[in-house]
Amino acid sequence: MIPVSHIDDIEDESSKGLSIGDDSYFAVKKDAQIYLYKNKCPHLGIELNWQEDQFLNMDGALIQCSTHGALFLIEDGECVSGPCMGKRLEAQSFEIIDGSIVLTP
């Protein structure tokens, strides 16, 4: 198990980029719930963020790819608009242990 962040490091209704070695992830906190995804667009395999910790669209309701503007549901990573319609972001298994977000196999 690998700790990646603390839940208090992610503001409510926002996102945060996380790196472990060469792997890039991001977490979104929405309605006090954490969602964790691999930072990789299913369309071109590139990172989603356009700035550090910026993974959400302007109103914070959806995850947005900075390259082609694809939009993904926060809750399950499904692409609902853009060139990868119907595909999903790669959700990561994790647990919260003493406030730490810990990747699990």
C-alpha positions in Angstrom: 0.0 0.0 0.0 1.3 3.4 -1.0 0.2 6.7 0.7 -0.3 9.4 -2.0 -1.9 12.3 -0.1 -3.9 13.3 3.0 -7.6 14.1 2.6 -7.1 17.5 4.2 -4.6 18.4 1.4 -7.5 18.4 -1.1 -10.0 21.2 -0.7 -13.7 20.4 -1.0 -15.0 20.6 -4.6 -11.5 20.6 -6.1 -8.8 18.4 -7.5 -5.1 17.7 -6.8 -2.4 16.1 -8.9 -0.4 13.3 -7.3 2.8 11.6 -8.4 4.4 8.3 -7.4 7.7 7.7 -9.2 6.9 7.9 -12.9 3.1 7.4 -12.4 0.8 10.4 -12.4 -2.6 10.4 -10.7 -5.2 12.9 -9.5 -7.8 13.0 -6.8 -11.1 14.9 -6.8 -13.0 15.7 -3.6 -16.7 16.2 -4.2 -19.4 16.3 -1.5 -16.7 15.1 1.0 -16.1 12.0 -1.2 -12.7 11.2 -2.7 -12.3 9.9 -6.3 -8.8 8.8 -7.6 -7.9 8.3 -11.2 -4.8 7.7 -13.3 -3.8 11.0 -15.0 -4.3 9.7 -18.5 -6.9 10.6 -21.1 -8.4 7.5 -22.8 -8.3 9.4 -26.1 -4.6 10.1 -26.6 -3.0 8.7 -23.4 -1.8 12.2 -22.4 -2.1 13.9 -19.0 -5.4 15.7 -18.4 -4.5 18.8 -16.5 -3.7 22.2 -18.1 -2.2 23.6 -14.9 -1.0 22.1 -11.6 -4.0 20.6 -9.8 -6.5 21.8 -12.5 -8.5 18.8 -13.6 -12.1 20.2 -13.4 -14.1 22.3 -15.8 -14.9 25.9 -15.0 -17.9 25.2 -12.8 -16.2 22.2 -11.1 -18.9 19.8 -12.1 -16.9 17.6 -14.5 -13.3 16.5 -15.1 -11.9 18.1 -18.3 -9.1 17.1 -20.5 -7.0 20.2 -21.4 -6.1 19.0 -24.9 -9.5 18.3 -26.6 -11.9 19.4 -23.9 -13.3 15.9 -23.3 -15.6 15.9 -20.2 -15.8 13.1 -17.7 -18.1 12.3 -14.8 -16.4 12.8 -11.4 -18.1 9.8 -9.9 -17.1 7.1 -12.3 -14.8 8.7 -14.9 -17.1 8.1 -17.9 -16.5 10.4 -20.8 -19.8 12.2 -21.6 -18.5 14.7 -24.2 -15.6 14.7 -26.6 -13.5 12.3 -28.8 -13.5 9.5 -26.2 -17.3 9.3 -25.6 -18.3 6.2 -23.7 -14.7 5.4 -22.5 -13.6 5.9 -18.9 -10.7 7.2 -16.9 -8.8 4.5 -15.1 -10.1 4.5 -11.5 -7.5 3.6 -8.8 -8.3 1.4 -5.8 -7.5 3.1 -2.5 -8.3 3.2 1.2 -8.4 6.1 3.6 -6.3 5.2 6.6 -6.0 7.7 9.4 -6.8 10.5 6.9 -4.2 9.3 4.4 -5.2 8.3 0.9 -3.4 5.0 0.3 -3.2 3.2 -3.1 -4.2 -0.5 -2.8 -3.4 -3.3 -5.3 
